[in-house]
């Protein structure tokens, strides 16, 4: 019997995972807890027996996730850690793996992929290329922009291929979350601590990547392709 701990910040996601695992005869969920609460418990009194696998259902907050992984590995080095997140950033994924995570899976992964990862005793996730390596090209060709929006007549009609999307940065993911909120554009720019020109450059780049012209169009694309889920906003 495999003991699994589910640790994250969204109870709905954790209980959905627990329901999934309860369908299996050889997986037992021993813990469902908020991240901060469980990490505090580790430092005070590690659970006995310690879970075989810990699934961290995380937002893309790199430093707290790495700290959680390090705390788990310090408390019980044999524990295997699977991180579920929305980031496709190769450098961030590499840092999570080097910190001790066995797998980094997208939140929209097929459930069977997660079940397979649970039963795989060794890491099979390839380490991403080092920082500075050439990213996958966007299927949408580069176009001239004006004021952060695509110039008329330059949009491509080719369908966007999910697998070929370039990895996004932590700053861009923070923008995704704020764009889906009720915050004004000026408030978003201020909270990202960007000047007007840098903000226009970033939003224009993101809009081109998803082949959209507006913030509303971007949010629709993010939800359609499961880069954001309702619990994120």
QUIGIMO-V409244 format. One record per pair of residues at least 24 apart in sequence whose ideal C-beta (glycine too) atoms are under 6 Angstrom apart, sorted by the first residue. I is the first residue (numbers start at 1). J is the second residue. D is the distance in whole Angstrom. If there is no record, write none. Layout:
I_J_D / I_J_D
//
This chain:
1_26_6 / 1_28_5 / 2_26_6 / 2_27_5 / 2_52_5 / 3_28_6 / 3_30_5 / 3_51_5 / 3_52_5 / 4_29_5 / 4_51_6 / 4_53_5 / 5_31_4 / 5_51_4 / 5_54_5 / 6_32_5 / 6_55_5 / 7_33_6 / 7_35_5 / 7_38_5 / 7_54_6 / 7_56_5 / 8_57_3 / 9_35_6 / 10_231_5 / 13_57_5 / 20_111_6 / 35_68_6 / 39_68_6 / 39_71_5 / 42_71_5 / 42_75_5 / 46_75_5 / 50_76_4 / 53_80_5 / 53_118_6 / 54_79_6 / 54_81_5 / 55_82_5 / 56_83_5 / 57_84_5 / 58_85_5 / 60_85_6 / 60_86_6 / 60_87_4 / 60_173_5 / 62_92_5 / 66_99_5 / 69_99_4 / 69_100_5 / 69_101_6 / 70_99_6 / 73_100_4 / 82_117_6 / 86_227_6 / 88_167_4 / 89_167_4 / 89_169_6 / 90_128_4 / 90_129_6 / 90_167_5 / 91_131_5 / 93_128_5 / 94_127_6 / 94_128_4 / 97_127_6 / 108_226_4 / 135_166_5 / 136_164_6 / 136_166_6 / 138_166_6 / 138_209_5 / 139_164_5 / 140_211_5 / 145_204_5 / 148_200_4 / 148_203_5 / 148_204_4 / 149_213_6 / 160_211_6 / 162_225_6 / 172_206_6 / 176_222_6 / 179_215_5 / 179_218_6 / 179_219_6 / 180_219_5 / 180_228_6 / 180_233_4 / 181_233_6
//
